[in-house]
Amino acid sequence: MKTAVELSCRIERPPETVVRVILDPAKAPLWNSGLERFEVIAGKPGEVGAVGLLHYLESGRRYVLEDTLLIGDPGKRYVSRVRGNGLSATVDTSFTALDCV
């Protein structure tokens, strides 16, 4: 069974600024609920093939998910596969510059 969830948010900053934060493993807990740390185990964040471990703590329960970057279009789009703990998900993150007045 597949379930699709689509979320969007508007961040009034240039895409390159947002991408810098998104790709910084040390900052990942700041924008991921329940995430304690993002541990890079292979490659470099933002480069295809990079692998990281997402260490979560939710409701007193710890678990780890593996995140593998499948597609990296620098500054525009990143697609990763997240697996573990009975979950398998594709996360597609895109960035679009908006004309803000």
N, C-alpha and C positions, 0 to 999 in steps of 0.2 A: 504494500500500500504506500502510495506517495502522497505527501502533503506539501503544499506550497504555501509559504508565508512571504508576503512582500511588505517591507517597511521602507519608509523614506523619512529623511529629516533634512531640514534646511539649516545649514551652518553658514553664517555670514562672514566667511573668511575665504581667501583664495584657495582653490583646490590644492595647490602645492603645499600650503600650510597644513591643511587637513590631512593630506596623504602622509606628510612627515610624522604627524602624530599617530596615525593609524599604523604605520610601519615600524614604530618604535616599541619593541617588546616591553620596555620598562613602563611605558604609558598605557599599555593594554588594560590593566586593572581599573584605570580611571574611567573607561567608557564601556566596560563589560561587567554587568552585574554578576556578582558571585565569583569573579575571576580573581584569584590570589596572585598568580604570576603566569607569565608566558615564557617558557624555556625553549630557546632555539637549540635544536639538536643536530641539524644539518643545513648547510647552505646559509644564504644571507637573506634576511627579511626583504620581501619584494621581488626576489628572483625566483623564477620557475624552478620547482623541485625542492625549495626550502621546506624544512619540516620543523614543526614546533610542538611542544606539549603544553596544553592549556590546563593549568591546575586550578580546579574549582573547589569552593567550599559553599555549600548551600544547605540551609536547615541543619547545620551540624554534621553534614555528610561530605566527605572529600571524594573527588573523582578526577580522573585525568582523561582528556580527549586529545587525539592526535590531529594536527592541522597540517595539510600538505598543499602548497601552492601549485595549482594546475595551470593557470593563465595569469600572466602579468603584463599588462599594457601600461607602462609607467605613467602615473598621474591620472589615468583614466579609468582603468578597470582591473580588478583582481578577483580571481575565482579560486576558491580553495575547497578541498574535501576535508570534512571534519568527521572523525570516527572514534568510536569507543563507547563503553558503557551501554551497549545496545542501540546506539545512535549511528546513523550514517546520513550525512547532510552535505549538500553543495551550497556554499555561500558565495554569492555573486555580489560584489561591491563595486558600484560605479560612481564616478564623480563628474558632475556637470557644473560648469561655471554659470552663475546667474548674473544678469544685469541688475544690480542693486542701485537704487537711486538714493 
